[in-house]
Amino acid sequence: MASAEAYFGLRDWLEQDQRVEPAQFFNRMRQTYSLVHLLYFDGMIVDSRIVAHSLYHTPLATLNKLTNNLRDTLLLAPLRHADLAVQPFDWRDIAPKTLAGQNLAKLARLLRLNSVAACYPMLSHNGRAAFLVIQADMEEHEWTHLRRVHDRDIAALAVSFHAKMLARKRPDAYPRHAPDRLTRREIETLSWVAAGKSYWEIAVILGITERTVRFFMSNARRKLNVMTNPQAVAEALWRNLIANPHEASELI
């Protein structure tokens, strides 16, 4: 089992390294605490959508076998549970008769994961939720001992890693050259996308064609350097270019 010296070594590395890569952190955590998988999430759950600002996890071959729709559907309820948590919790503590518990159990079976896992929720920016999930293949008594002895250290390391991730994506890290600035129409379109409106609905609201809405969103994704609309929403929220989706929906 990990020693106090190993914890301080990991903490010092996090504090001193200027740019911590998620894969490096995951590998060190796996070695230090005999973990198998880790997942870091920073984002929002808007209506029935998962909008990830940052999502990193250790390689998991079985994950590629799931469709995006099935994966997101099964993750939604457990992520909502984690979003409401204020302190670390064991995944086994989620009531098995709840949707979160049932979906989590099904996801674990599909991914062939041991049900031994814990979640460490953290504060983030702009109404987002953040947490680190750790998973291990251990006997019950080994897992109980790990949590009892190292829970506070793992929680502290999760916060330090999260701080590094926030620092590397802070708004002032992005140059705001004039050609890259979003236009008023692009920001309006993004705001309505964040509120869950379809392209057709946005076209009606703004009094433009659906083709023009697609053009605005294409420009917005390019300027924000992202590939998908959910990523564009998350990035725009991070840069304070649009309002929180919950606030945007109140404008409807």
C-alpha positions, 0 to 999 in steps of 0.5 A, spaced: 500 500 500 502 507 498 506 510 503 506 517 506 512 519 502 509 516 495 503 521 497 508 527 498 512 525 492 505 526 487 503 532 491 510 535 490 510 533 482 503 536 481 505 543 484 511 544 481 510 541 474 508 547 469 504 543 465 501 536 468 498 531 462 492 527 465 495 521 462 501 522 467 497 523 473 493 517 471 499 513 471 502 515 477 495 514 481 495 507 478 502 506 481 501 509 487 494 506 489 494 500 485 488 503 481 486 500 474 482 506 471 481 513 473 476 518 469 476 526 470 470 530 468 469 537 468 462 539 465 455 540 465 448 536 465 443 540 461 436 537 460 438 530 457 445 532 455 452 531 457 456 537 456 463 536 457 468 541 458 474 536 460 473 529 459 479 524 460 480 517 462 485 511 462 484 507 456 478 502 456 478 497 450 471 495 451 468 502 451 469 503 444 464 497 443 459 501 446 455 506 441 455 514 443 448 514 445 448 508 449 454 510 453 451 517 454 444 514 456 447 510 461 452 515 464 447 520 465 443 518 471 450 516 475 453 523 473 447 527 475 448 523 482 455 525 482 453 532 480 449 533 487 454 530 491 458 534 496 463 529 499 467 523 496 462 516 495 463 509 494 459 507 487 456 501 491 453 506 496 448 508 490 441 505 491 441 499 486 433 500 485 435 507 483 436 509 475 443 511 477 444 505 480 441 500 475 445 504 469 451 504 473 451 496 474 449 495 467 455 500 464 460 496 469 457 489 466 458 492 459 465 495 460 467 488 464 469 493 470 469 491 477 464 495 481 469 497 486 470 504 485 469 511 488 467 518 486 471 525 489 466 531 487 470 538 486 468 545 485 468 548 478 467 554 474 461 557 471 456 552 474 460 546 472 460 539 476 467 536 476 469 529 479 475 524 479 473 517 479 477 511 481 476 504 480 480 498 482 480 490 482 481 489 489 478 484 494 473 487 499 477 488 505 483 491 500 478 496 498 476 498 505 483 499 507 485 503 501 479 508 502 480 508 510 487 510 509 488 514 503 481 517 502 483 524 504 490 523 500 486 521 494 481 527 495 487 532 496 490 530 489 484 530 485 483 537 487 490 539 485 490 535 479 483 539 477 486 546 479 492 544 474 486 543 469 483 549 470 489 553 470 491 550 463 484 552 460 483 559 463 480 564 459 486 569 459 490 563 456 486 564 449 488 570 444 482 574 443 484 577 436 479 580 432 478 575 426 477 570 431 472 573 435 464 571 435 459 575 431 453 577 435 449 573 431 454 567 432 453 568 440 446 568 439 445 562 435 450 559 440 446 561 446 440 558 443 443 551 442 445 551 449 438 552 451 436 546 447 433 549 441 434 545 434 436 549 428 429 550 425 427 553 432 433 557 432 431 560 425 424 561 427 426 565 433 432 569 429 428 570 423 433 567 418 434 561 414 436 554 417 442 554 412 444 561 415 444 558 422 448 552 420 453 557 417 453 561 424 454 554 428 460 552 423 463 559 424 463 558 431 466 551 432 472 553 427 473 560 432 472 556 438 477 550 435 472 545 437 469 539 433 462 539 436 456 543 438 456 541 445 464 542 445 462 549 442 457 551 448 462 548 453 468 553 450 463 559 450 461 558 457 468 557 459 470 564 456 464 567 458 461 569 451 454 566 453 450 565 459 449 559 463 444 554 459 439 554 465 439 562 464 438 561 457 433 557 457 429 562 462 429 567 456 424 562 452 
